Amino acid sequence: MAKINKQDVRQFLMETWDLDASEFSDDGSLFSSGLLDSLSIVQLIAFIESELETSLPVAQLSLDEFDTVDAIVELASRFQTDQIGSDA
């Protein structure tokens, strides 16, 4: 199972939305800044699910969990930990 780190998320953001690294920081808001919109969450979820080879409980997630690079990495880390624990 892969692990998602900040560089992975930053690369995904830059490639998917044609962003420049100078346009966002690890703790800067992606949504209130206007860099991403609500439809972007679908692509972020697909990215995390693909990388971690798991399904996220979409109904239990909030926008805050996708609002910064740091938050996305934390979200992915929680589900990676859950998957590792359930594999044992």
C-alpha positions as a printed Julia matrix, in Angstrom:
88×3 Matrix{Float64}:
   0.0    0.0     0.0
   1.31   3.42   -0.91
   1.73   6.29    1.49
   0.68   9.81    0.52
   3.04  12.61    1.52
   3.03  16.37    0.99
   5.04  16.13   -2.21
   2.52  13.65   -3.67
  -0.38  15.98   -2.88
   1.43  19.07   -4.2
   2.34  17.23   -7.42
  -1.26  16.05   -7.86
  -2.58  19.6    -7.35
  -0.09  21.07   -9.81
  -0.74  18.47  -12.5
  -4.51  18.21  -12.12
  -5.31  21.92  -11.87
  -2.26  23.33  -13.63
  -1.19  25.2   -10.51
   2.25  26.62   -9.84
   3.92  25.67   -6.56
   4.06  29.36   -5.62
   0.24  29.58   -5.7
  -0.3   27.55   -2.53
   1.41  26.47    0.67
   1.06  23.34    2.77
  -1.15  25.13    5.3
  -2.91  27.57    2.96
  -6.6   27.16    2.17
  -7.22  25.62   -1.23
 -10.96  26.34   -1.29
 -11.5   29.76    0.31
  -8.55  31.03   -1.73
 -10.42  30.05   -4.89
  -7.73  27.67   -6.15
 -10.17  24.75   -5.97
 -13.95  24.5    -6.01
 -16.37  22.0    -4.5
 -16.18  19.72   -7.54
 -12.45  19.35   -6.91
 -13.19  17.22   -3.86
 -14.3   14.38   -6.13
 -10.89  14.34   -7.81
  -9.09  14.58   -4.46
 -11.08  11.64   -3.1
 -10.35   9.6    -6.24
  -6.64  10.42   -5.88
  -6.52   9.29   -2.24
  -8.55   6.16   -2.91
  -6.37   5.22   -5.87
  -3.1    5.79   -4.02
  -4.21   3.95   -0.87
  -6.21   1.29   -2.72
  -9.18   1.8    -0.4
 -12.56   3.51   -0.28
 -13.17   6.59    1.83
 -16.43   7.0     3.77
 -17.43  10.06    1.77
 -20.55  10.81    3.83
 -18.38  11.14    6.95
 -15.82  13.56    5.45
 -15.86  17.35    5.59
 -14.47  20.09    3.37
 -11.97  20.97    6.11
 -10.27  17.62    5.56
  -9.41  18.68    2.0
  -8.75  22.39    2.54
  -4.96  22.31    2.85
  -2.12  20.07    1.73
  -1.45  19.3     5.4
  -5.1   18.31    5.99
  -5.13  16.03    2.93
  -1.97  14.27    4.11
  -3.46  13.89    7.61
  -6.68  12.45    6.15
  -4.74   9.98    4.0
  -2.58   9.04    6.98
  -5.66   8.21    9.08
  -7.01   5.88    6.42
  -3.64   4.31    5.75
  -3.34   3.57    9.48
  -6.9    2.14    9.51
  -6.08  -0.11    6.54
  -2.83  -1.36    8.08
  -4.66  -2.11   11.34
  -7.41  -4.02    9.54
  -4.88  -6.07    7.54
  -3.29  -7.48   10.7
